[in-house]
Amino acid sequence: MGISASPAPAVPSPAEPGDASAQPGLRSDTFDPQGPSLIVQADNLHYLRELPDGAFTVIYIDPPFNTGKKQTRRTLSSEASEKGDRTGFKGKSYSSTLQTLASYNDSFEDYWAFLAPRIEQAHRLLAQDGTLYLHLDWREVHYVKIMCDMIFGRENFINELIWAYDYGAKSTRRWPTKHDNILVYAKDHRSYYFNTAEVDREPYMAPGLVTEEKASRGKLPTDVWWHTIVSPTGKEKTGYPTQKPTGLLRRMIAASSRPGDWVLDFFAGSGSTGAAAAQLGRKFVCVDQNPPAIEVMAKRLNVDPVSFEAYRGVPRGASVLFTPKRTVGVRGGTSRDALTAASRHALKAVLETLTETTRPVEGASCKFVRHWSMDTVDRKMRVDGRNELRRQRQARAKARAARAAEAAASTADEVLQHRASRESL
Ligand SMILES: C[S@@+](CC[C@H](N)C(=O)[O-])C[C@H]1O[C@@H](n2cnc3c(N)ncnc32)[C@H](O)[C@@H]1O
């Protein structure tokens, strides 16, 4: 897996925190430590590289597991499988089991290659008293923990928070998985800021066992956080898939920063981090590349309309709504760029529903920046979108041809053969 085993990444020469001009290549419209909070549309890695060392006191990220990269399977040859020297579970040879593991590792390798350079940047961007909160699920957390130990140093691992909720379908084939994991790392375990005085408290499980005064104050959360998911009918809901509750973000930001400090989320989605930071009087930078995320954040975090107007007016290429399974189409674009009218309508409808549902957070304000890295992202989205449509068109044409051949077939065997080939499309 593509990462060096050094405990901390090489970082550029240090600059005075807050001194934007001290960093070569840093432009004040990209980030100004004295300036307003920001929503940034960017491919986060390119943008992060331009930010000054040590600028953020809290970094929270909730990265997607599916990075969109095609998986290149490194399968062992069937010959190797047959030569498996011992037979294991269900008669499978060890080498075929190894083959299954290898294909799983390939998919994780893509994820590792995507995440590691971004975590390295997070490490560089944290202030000396800063803290990273990394939101993961039970499938990834053990691998990513190792990655973070390598980047931050094991001694700077502070907590594993368990966010427990009770919502949605429950498996009857295993214990229903109803928790996420949040890894907490300090830039430096000797000097990180942590103060629970402002943290929202929670009710005691057995209030009868403590004094009335204690029961009414509530208790400090432990490392297991029982907290509802964003209610599908509640005020907080934006409709953005994977939106996290601001209640979680408030706890992290309240404990690990002071009013006026900078908070960064570079997989910002619906902007829950920005919402919590604004409520608590912190400044924020929320980065995402996905147009629907930008629209939701713009409304939720009260974007300055002048900075946003230019962006909205410019036609863009294909945009993919963040959910691995739904490609919803283009935002504007010339006729050569255009996918289909139907997909354009679908995207428009999605954006309208999202922004209709979203409510602005009181007291939030920020500026919008479209980073240069979006030119490449837009181009890639356009190409991917066109390829996807072409693939779908070809699959439909093949299915039509197979149906026609099936109708014309004279023997039962031929019918079955055509049907099988149609179903394999
Ligand atoms: C799991 S969602 C985050 C949800 C967010 N925590 C919330 O509360 O709404 C991950 C986000 O990362 C964004 N993303 C993925 N890859 C990115 C990249 N390379 N640069 C910027 N944003 C990216 C996706 O568009 C998506 O909105």
PDBQT file of the ligand as one rigid body, heavy atoms in Angstrom, charges set to zero:
ROOT
HETATM    1  C1  LIG A 501     -19.740  11.221   3.272  1.00  0.00    +0.000 C 
HETATM    2  S1  LIG A 501     -19.940  12.749   2.448  1.00  0.00    +0.000 S 
HETATM    3  C2  LIG A 501     -19.758  13.922   3.741  1.00  0.00    +0.000 C 
HETATM    4  C3  LIG A 501     -21.048  14.266   4.435  1.00  0.00    +0.000 C 
HETATM    5  C4  LIG A 501     -20.912  15.380   5.454  1.00  0.00    +0.000 C 
HETATM    6  N1  LIG A 501     -20.144  14.955   6.614  1.00  0.00    +0.000 N 
HETATM    7  C5  LIG A 501     -22.272  15.899   5.901  1.00  0.00    +0.000 C 
HETATM    8  O1  LIG A 501     -22.535  15.956   7.102  1.00  0.00    +0.000 OA
HETATM    9  O2  LIG A 501     -23.061  16.237   5.041  1.00  0.00    +0.000 OA
HETATM   10  C6  LIG A 501     -18.440  12.869   1.563  1.00  0.00    +0.000 C 
HETATM   11  C7  LIG A 501     -18.323  14.093   0.674  1.00  0.00    +0.000 C 
HETATM   12  O3  LIG A 501     -17.025  14.146   0.123  1.00  0.00    +0.000 OA
HETATM   13  C8  LIG A 501     -17.114  14.774  -1.156  1.00  0.00    +0.000 C 
HETATM   14  N2  LIG A 501     -15.879  14.426  -1.883  1.00  0.00    +0.000 N 
HETATM   15  C9  LIG A 501     -15.474  13.207  -2.305  1.00  0.00    +0.000 A 
HETATM   16  N3  LIG A 501     -14.269  13.281  -2.898  1.00  0.00    +0.000 NA
HETATM   17  C10 LIG A 501     -13.885  14.590  -2.858  1.00  0.00    +0.000 A 
HETATM   18  C11 LIG A 501     -12.736  15.291  -3.306  1.00  0.00    +0.000 A 
HETATM   19  N4  LIG A 501     -11.734  14.672  -3.900  1.00  0.00    +0.000 N 
HETATM   20  N5  LIG A 501     -12.700  16.634  -3.114  1.00  0.00    +0.000 NA
HETATM   21  C12 LIG A 501     -13.718  17.280  -2.503  1.00  0.00    +0.000 A 
HETATM   22  N6  LIG A 501     -14.828  16.654  -2.042  1.00  0.00    +0.000 NA
HETATM   23  C13 LIG A 501     -14.921  15.320  -2.211  1.00  0.00    +0.000 A 
HETATM   24  C14 LIG A 501     -18.380  14.198  -1.750  1.00  0.00    +0.000 C 
HETATM   25  O4  LIG A 501     -18.891  15.042  -2.760  1.00  0.00    +0.000 OA
HETATM   26  C15 LIG A 501     -19.286  14.137  -0.522  1.00  0.00    +0.000 C 
HETATM   27  O5  LIG A 501     -20.101  15.262  -0.415  1.00  0.00    +0.000 OA
ENDROOT
TORSDOF 0
